[in-house]
Amino acid sequence: MRIGLDVMGGDHAPEAPVLGAIAAVKAHPDLCVTLVGDEAKIKPLLGAYERHPQMVIEPTSEVIGMEDEPVAAVRKKVHSSMVVAMQQLRSGAVDAVISAGNTGALMASGLLYLGRMQGVDRPALTAMFPSVKSWGVLLLDVGANLEPRAVHLVQYALIGALYCQEALDIARPRVGLLNVGTEAQKGPKVLREAYRRLAQLEAIDFIGNVESRELLQGKADVVICGGFVGNIALKLTEGVARDLFHEVRAALTATWLTRMAGMVLRPRLRKLIKAMDYQAIGGAPLLGLDKVVYKCHGSSEALAFESALSMAHGYLARDSHHRIRERLAVARLSYGEGES
């Protein structure tokens, strides 16, 4: 299998993507990676892997920056690493694409070049949150659809559950709706309507509303929400975790006494930090696109790219995307009329 890697996207490009690709092909002999980006910057980073049979460079001359307006950039910068990677995915030259670049542009290019999966009106950006009590949680949407209708939230629930089943081996994923309270009548009209429909949907294990304080507690495997709320939840959680670990580290190194305490706590703290590290998770899928696309965090380092490549490798090896597409087509769910 071959995966296209946008090596110009992210804060640590192109070093981190290239080093992550080298580590991934070492771990997976059947994995080939197409490095899409500036050839002059890629080659010096490859070393002995410059002519390796599992590595190919696809030269490009443009980059879509984080500050670029997504749709305009995708249409104008047709020779950018992100767009060329999508073109290769559409043509079948690669089987999946991974990028840490401009999130909006990645979704826009995916819609333009790949289209939507049958049964999905609005593809979703996802985030895979670590959890202190379970494997983690898949949160969607985190920014693609800021004002979803109830039908979109139902579709997110279904495709999120299918992804957990097919890609993560979770037989009966628990699906929750992110809300301000656990009662069915809580929240705005669109959430109340989504709750009503989800409660009647036999294809998923709907556990009801989930409050934001429960996101990392392992109560649900899939949590669905609108992109506006999801993006805030994602960034707030990232910021709190970052700042909390910073303060704990500072407190444990403040005096000789706290440093001694830190030595005692170090094994447990390292275990916790590892469990909460998004770098080990790698990336999250853009669910609902007709082909396989993974998004890495903008500040991803080599480990995150290696993890994302390994995750995509497993997803492709299982033929999970094809089975999700088939199951969505067979479901033929009736979402009803009069969307709110």
N, C-alpha and C positions, 0 to 999 in steps of 0.2 A: 504494500500500500504506500501511497505517497501523500504527504501532507504539505500544504503550502504555508510558509511562515513569513509573515510580514515583519521583516527584521528592522524596519525603520520606525516602527511604532513604539511608543513608551518612553519613559524618562531615561532609561539606560540603554537605548538603542544606539548602535547595532550590537554592542558587545554582549549584553545579556541574552538576547535571542539566539545569537550564534553559539555562544557557550552552552546554552540550554539545549540547542539542537545537537551539538556534539555529544553531550551526555545522554540524550535520548536515543540516538542511533547506536551508541555503545550498549545500551540496555535492551534494544529491540533489533535484532538482526534483520527482521523483515520490514523494518521501517525505513522509508526514503523521505528525505526532507528537501523541498525546494525552497531555497532562501531567496526571497523576493526583496530586492532593494538595490542600493548603490554598490555595484561590483567592486569599485576601488576601495570601499570601506570594509567590505565583507572579506575579501581575500586575505588581507594580513591577519585576520582573526582566526582563520581556519587552521593555519599551521600544517600539520601532516594530513589534515582532512580536506585540503584544497582539492585534491583529485580523488577523493574517496568515492566509491560507487554509490554510497547511500546519500551523497550530498550533491545537489545541483544548484547553481546560481541562476536566477532569472533577473537580468539587469533591468533596472528602472531609473528614471531620471527626475522624478518628482516625489514629494512627500506631502501628505495631508497632515497639517499640524493640529495641535489641540485647540488652537485659537480659530481655526477655519470654520466657516459656516458649513455644516455637514452636506446639505443637498447641493449647494453651489460648488463646493470643493469636489464632490464626487463627479459632477458633470463637467467641470473644467479641467481637473487634474487627472486625465485619463491615463497618463503614464506614471501615476503614483504607485507606490508599492502596494497599497491597500487595494486599489482598483484593479491592478494587474493580477493580484492574487485572486480576486473574485472572478475575473475573466477566465483564469485558468481553472477555477472550480466549475464554472458554467460549462466550459468546453470538455471537462473530464480529464484534463491533464493532471489534476490533483483530486484527491478524494475528500479533503477537508481543508479549511483555512483557519489559522490562528493569528490573532493580532492583539496588541496592547495599545493600539492607536486610538484616535478620536472615536468615541463610542457612537455618537450620533451618525458619523460618516460610515462606520462599519455597518450599522443597521440600514442606512440609506442605500449603500452600495449592495447590500444583501438583497434588499427589496428590488432594486433596479435590475440586478444581474441574475438573481436566483429565483425571485418570486416567493409566494407564500405556499405553505403546505396546504393541501386540500382540507377544509374543515377549520381553518384558522383565519379569522378576519384581520387580526392585528398580532404579528409576532411580538414576543416579549423578550426584553433583556432580563437575564437572570443573574443572581448572585448566590454562591454557595457559602453559607455561613458556617463556621465551625460551631460546635456545641460542646458544652461541658458534660452532657449526659447521654449523648448518642452520636451517631456518625456525623450529624450536622443538620442543616436545613436548606432547602432550595427555596429562595425567595424570588417571586416574580409578580409583577413587573417592577424593574428598578429604574425606569426612565424612558422607555420607548413610547408609551401611551399614557399621557399625563391625566387624561379625563376619560377613563374607560366606561363603557356601558356594562350593564349586568351580563350581557352575552359574552363580552370579552373576558370577564372574570371567570365565568364558567368554563370557557375554553382554556384559560390559563390553568385552572384546576385540573382539567382532564389531561392536557399535554404535560403538565408538571408531574402528575402521578404516573403517566406512561413512561416518562423519562426515568423516574426513580425505579420503576419496575424493570425496564429493559436495560438500562445502563448501570444501575447500582444494586440490582438484585434485591430490591425491597419488595416483597411479595404483595403487601397490602399497605401502600403508603398512606399515612394519615394526613389529611388535607385540612388546613385551617384558613380562615378569612381574617386578615388583619383589621382590627377594629378597636374602638375606644372602650369597649366593654364586651363581656361574654354573652349578654342577653341577645336574643334574636332580633329584638326591636331596636337595638342600638345603631347609631350611625346614620348617615344620610340615606336618601331614598335608594340610590343605586346599590349600596351595600345591603340594605334590607331585602331588596329584590334578588340580589345575588345569593343571599343566604337562603331565601325561600327556594330558589331553583336548585341550589347545591344540595339542600336537604332532601330533595326528591330524586336526586341523581344516583342511581344504583351502581353506576360504573366506578364510583370512587368512595372512599371511606372518609366522609366529611365529618369532622369532629366539632364543627361550629366556629365561633369567633375566637381569635387568639389576640391577646393584648401584647403590645410591643415589649413589655418587660418579660414576656415568656418566650421571646424569639430564640434565645440561646439555651433554653432549658430542656430541649428535646421533646417538647409536647407534641409537635407536628413535624412531619418530614417535608411537607410542602406548605408554604404560606403564600397566599395570593393577595395582591393589593394593586392599586393604581400606581402608575409610574411616578407621580409626584410624591406620594407618601413613601413608596418603596425607596426612592433615591435618598430621601431625607433619612429614613431608617438606616440605610446602608452606610451613609457618610457619618451619621451620628455614632453608630456602633463602632466604626473604624476609628473615629476620633477619640471616643471614650477609652477604647482598648489601648490605643497608642499612648495617650496621656497617663492612663492609670499605670501601665507598665513602666513608664518613665519615672513617675513619682515613687513607685515601689522601689525601683532600682536606686533612686537618689536617697530614699530613706534608709535602705540597707547598706549604703556606703558612707553614711554621714559621720559615724564615729567608729572607734575600734570595737565597741560593744555591739553596734548594729551590724558591723562587718562579720563578727563572729556568728551572730544570729543568721546572717545571710548565708554563711557557709553551711549551716545546718539545714536551711530551707532550700538551698540551691537545687538539689535533685527534683524536689516537688515543683519548684517554680519553673525549671526547665521543661518539665513534663507539661505543665499548664501552658507555657508559652508556645511549645510545639503544637499542642492541640488547637490553639487559637491562631496559628500562623497561616495566613492566606497563601503564603508562598508555597506551602506544601500541597495546598488544594490545587493551585495552578490557575485554572480559568473556569468559566461557566459558559454553557451553551446559549446561543441565541435561538430560543425555541420558537418554532413556527415557520422558519425559513425552509425552503424546499430542499436545501442541502446543509451539510454540517459545517457550522461556524462556531468557533469558541473565542470568547473575549477574555483577555488577561487584564489584570489591574494595571493602570498606567505606570505605577512604580515597581512593576515586577522585575525581579532579578533573575539570574540564570536558573535557579531552582524552580521558580514559578513556570518558566517556559518549558523546562524539562517535564514538570508535572503535567502541564497542559498537553504536551505532545503525547505523554503516556496515557492520559485520560482519553484523548481523541483516538489514539491507537486502539485502546480497548473497545471503545464505542464502535469503531469501524469493524474491528474483528468480529464483534458479535452481530454485525448487520442490524444494530439497534434502530438506526434511523429508518430503514426500510420497514421494519416491523411496526414502528410507531406510526408511520404513514398509513400502513395497511389497517391498523387498528382504528385510527381516526376515521378512515373511509368507511369501515364496517359499522362503526358506532352509529352514524347517521342520527346524531342527537337532534331533538327538536328543542330549540332555545326559545320558541314562542315569539309572539309579536309584541309590538308596543314597547320597545326597549326604553329603559330609563337611563 
